[in-house]
Amino acid sequence: MDPFVVLVLCLSCLLLFSLWRQSSGRGKLPPGPTPLPIIGNILQLDIRNISKSFSNFSKLYGPVFTVYFGLKPTVVLHGYEALKEALIDHGEEFSERGALPLIERSQKGHGIIFSTGKRWKEMRRFSLLTLRNFGMGKRSIEDCVQKEARCIVEELRKTNASPCDSTFILGCAPCNVICSIVFQNRFQYEDKNFLTLMERFNENFRIASTPWIQEKDNQQSEFTIENLVSTVFDLFVAGTHTTSTTLRYGLLLLLKHPEVTAKVQEEIDRVIGRHRSPCMQDRSHMPYMDAVLHEIQRYIDLIPNGLLHTVTSDIKFRNYLIPKGTNIVPSLTSVLYDDKEFPNPEVFDPGHFLDESGNFKKSENFMPFSAGKRICVGEGLARMELFLFLTTILQNFNLKSLTDLKALNATPTAKGLVSMLPSYQICFTPV
């Protein structure tokens, strides 16, 4: 038989199989755009802003719909009610972590962020307990963050009010807090070992550790060296990149909105003054600063679609049957940019979290750390760092841009797994 004919027949069979496989599963799953054979809905998605594509799909198919990445169906949850019902009300069934090939190759299912099943439950429980034992949520950690905030001020003073990119300094600070927790020691920013650690953040690095006594012979235990190293790696990655990016993006927004910065600094002067370090007790007396921090996290939409989930078993959800192992995408953008909860969500406005009397107003839609059983383990630490670091910076410096404020770009350059921050220069002028 002619090789060309064989090739055509093989491709035809593959296409038919693809169509059959997709159509046989779609009757059980929520509705969604019609996928193409093999490639699914890839061509219908804006890869640079998937959240926008999801928003458009939700207008056609509702708050729960299915898209295909290749042959694999993925159920998207869009809007607060859908996310709450799945991640909180049915938290156990939606608690598994979806597989990402790149992460699987580096992490191999170890650690806490991308592990699943028994391993994830044990490592999460261990991490929470250990972090508490190391001072998480206690005064000792607040002291550590305050000390690091003062180090930020010292480093920023060295810039002599010249234009600078604060990426390195604001990356070192949260990293040092994790070092203080894990190693019981912080590092000077110019320390070679610390610099090496910073350089290898996005690589598969290993941290020397003494083997746990008795555990190496327990084949059922999850407390292996690989798991412990991966868990420490996860703490560094999650506890450094997200916080430093939020701080840098927050400074960009405050730079672009000097009227907001002025109100924050007035509140700092009134509540704290210039001669003592901010502490967490101050936050309850600073509703405007609290609102600004929440609005920064809402507006930057750091992880637009959360991290991939899967369902642990077949589940009937809103009259649909979602098979075990189906990938789930929780669209955090749809919650943080809900125009019913946050009027004009595309506008940076701390008033989204203030009532008519200027008091701080909570919102159930505030989900930058996700929700349910997979909510970020380090949420409490991140919130402490953001408040203490940003308040201390604004207590000591005025922010200045060399670029005209109207031309200053505060829009993410891309919204994929993470919102990409545009680069910018900033001057820190001592108050």
MOLINGI-V494660 format. One record per residue. N is the residue number from 1. RES is the residue in one small letter. PSI is psi in whole degrees, -180 to 180 (999 if undefined). Layout:
# MOLINGI-V494660
n-><N;N>
res-><RES;RES>
psi-><PSI;PSI>
This chain:
# MOLINGI-V494660
n-><1;2;3;4;5;6;7;8;9;10;11;12;13;14;15;16;17;18;19;20;21;22;23;24;25;26;27;28;29;30;31;32;33;34;35;36;37;38;39;40;41;42;43;44;45;46;47;48;49;50;51;52;53;54;55;56;57;58;59;60;61;62;63;64;65;66;67;68;69;70;71;72;73;74;75;76;77;78;79;80;81;82;83;84;85;86;87;88;89;90;91;92;93;94;95;96;97;98;99;100;101;102;103;104;105;106;107;108;109;110;111;112;113;114;115;116;117;118;119;120;121;122;123;124;125;126;127;128;129;130;131;132;133;134;135;136;137;138;139;140;141;142;143;144;145;146;147;148;149;150;151;152;153;154;155;156;157;158;159;160;161;162;163;164;165;166;167;168;169;170;171;172;173;174;175;176;177;178;179;180;181;182;183;184;185;186;187;188;189;190;191;192;193;194;195;196;197;198;199;200;201;202;203;204;205;206;207;208;209;210;211;212;213;214;215;216;217;218;219;220;221;222;223;224;225;226;227;228;229;230;231;232;233;234;235;236;237;238;239;240;241;242;243;244;245;246;247;248;249;250;251;252;253;254;255;256;257;258;259;260;261;262;263;264;265;266;267;268;269;270;271;272;273;274;275;276;277;278;279;280;281;282;283;284;285;286;287;288;289;290;291;292;293;294;295;296;297;298;299;300;301;302;303;304;305;306;307;308;309;310;311;312;313;314;315;316;317;318;319;320;321;322;323;324;325;326;327;328;329;330;331;332;333;334;335;336;337;338;339;340;341;342;343;344;345;346;347;348;349;350;351;352;353;354;355;356;357;358;359;360;361;362;363;364;365;366;367;368;369;370;371;372;373;374;375;376;377;378;379;380;381;382;383;384;385;386;387;388;389;390;391;392;393;394;395;396;397;398;399;400;401;402;403;404;405;406;407;408;409;410;411;412;413;414;415;416;417;418;419;420;421;422;423;424;425;426;427;428;429;430;431>
res-><m;d;p;f;v;v;l;v;l;c;l;s;c;l;l;l;f;s;l;w;r;q;s;s;g;r;g;k;l;p;p;g;p;t;p;l;p;i;i;g;n;i;l;q;l;d;i;r;n;i;s;k;s;f;s;n;f;s;k;l;y;g;p;v;f;t;v;y;f;g;l;k;p;t;v;v;l;h;g;y;e;a;l;k;e;a;l;i;d;h;g;e;e;f;s;e;r;g;a;l;p;l;i;e;r;s;q;k;g;h;g;i;i;f;s;t;g;k;r;w;k;e;m;r;r;f;s;l;l;t;l;r;n;f;g;m;g;k;r;s;i;e;d;c;v;q;k;e;a;r;c;i;v;e;e;l;r;k;t;n;a;s;p;c;d;s;t;f;i;l;g;c;a;p;c;n;v;i;c;s;i;v;f;q;n;r;f;q;y;e;d;k;n;f;l;t;l;m;e;r;f;n;e;n;f;r;i;a;s;t;p;w;i;q;e;k;d;n;q;q;s;e;f;t;i;e;n;l;v;s;t;v;f;d;l;f;v;a;g;t;h;t;t;s;t;t;l;r;y;g;l;l;l;l;l;k;h;p;e;v;t;a;k;v;q;e;e;i;d;r;v;i;g;r;h;r;s;p;c;m;q;d;r;s;h;m;p;y;m;d;a;v;l;h;e;i;q;r;y;i;d;l;i;p;n;g;l;l;h;t;v;t;s;d;i;k;f;r;n;y;l;i;p;k;g;t;n;i;v;p;s;l;t;s;v;l;y;d;d;k;e;f;p;n;p;e;v;f;d;p;g;h;f;l;d;e;s;g;n;f;k;k;s;e;n;f;m;p;f;s;a;g;k;r;i;c;v;g;e;g;l;a;r;m;e;l;f;l;f;l;t;t;i;l;q;n;f;n;l;k;s;l;t;d;l;k;a;l;n;a;t;p;t;a;k;g;l;v;s;m;l;p;s;y;q;i;c;f;t;p;v>
psi-><143;132;-35;-41;-42;-43;-44;-43;-43;-44;-39;-44;-40;-42;-43;-42;-41;-47;-42;-43;-42;-43;-32;-26;-23;-21;-25;-28;165;159;169;178;145;123;152;154;140;-54;-9;-132;16;-43;-16;2;138;102;-29;-14;73;-34;-38;-41;-44;-40;-41;-41;-39;-29;-28;-38;-2;-176;-11;115;168;133;156;123;97;-132;-10;124;145;127;127;131;123;119;156;-47;-43;-43;-43;-46;-38;-58;-26;-57;-36;43;-40;-44;-27;20;-11;153;134;156;131;116;-44;-43;-39;-37;-34;-41;-27;36;6;174;-155;-34;-45;9;168;170;-141;-40;-46;-45;-42;-42;-32;-45;-44;-44;-46;-44;-44;-41;-38;-43;-31;0;3;128;0;170;-32;-37;-39;-41;-41;-46;-40;-42;-42;-34;-40;-34;-37;-46;-44;-44;-39;-30;-31;-17;-13;39;16;155;135;161;116;7;-49;-49;-46;-13;-37;-38;-57;-30;-42;-32;-43;-39;-40;-34;-48;-45;-5;36;138;168;150;146;-23;2;131;-41;-41;-42;-38;-42;-44;-40;-28;12;-42;16;171;94;155;141;125;137;147;132;143;127;134;-21;-28;-22;-3;99;-16;-11;146;-3;65;164;-41;-43;-43;-42;-44;-36;-43;-42;-45;-40;-42;-47;-51;-33;-8;-57;-48;-43;-45;-39;-41;-41;-46;-41;-38;-43;-37;-44;-39;-33;-41;-21;75;-26;-33;-44;-42;-41;-39;-46;-34;-41;-39;-46;-40;-40;-41;-42;-165;-9;6;158;141;148;167;-25;-26;-28;-38;-17;7;71;-33;-45;-41;-42;-39;-45;-43;-41;-35;-49;-37;-48;-43;-23;58;-45;84;-39;26;-161;147;134;166;160;143;-18;168;132;137;118;115;46;12;154;112;115;152;137;-5;134;144;129;115;108;96;-29;-42;-24;-45;-23;29;114;-12;-35;-35;92;138;60;-21;-7;135;111;106;-20;-16;-22;26;142;-175;-22;2;11;151;137;119;157;132;-18;-5;96;45;-21;15;-160;165;-154;-20;17;149;127;-34;23;-47;-44;-43;-44;-38;-47;-45;-43;-51;-42;-51;-40;-42;-40;-47;-21;-29;-16;148;149;135;141;141;-15;143;134;-33;-29;-8;121;119;17;134;139;-22;152;87;-121;-39;144;125;125;131;146;151;160;145;145;129;104;120;139;999>
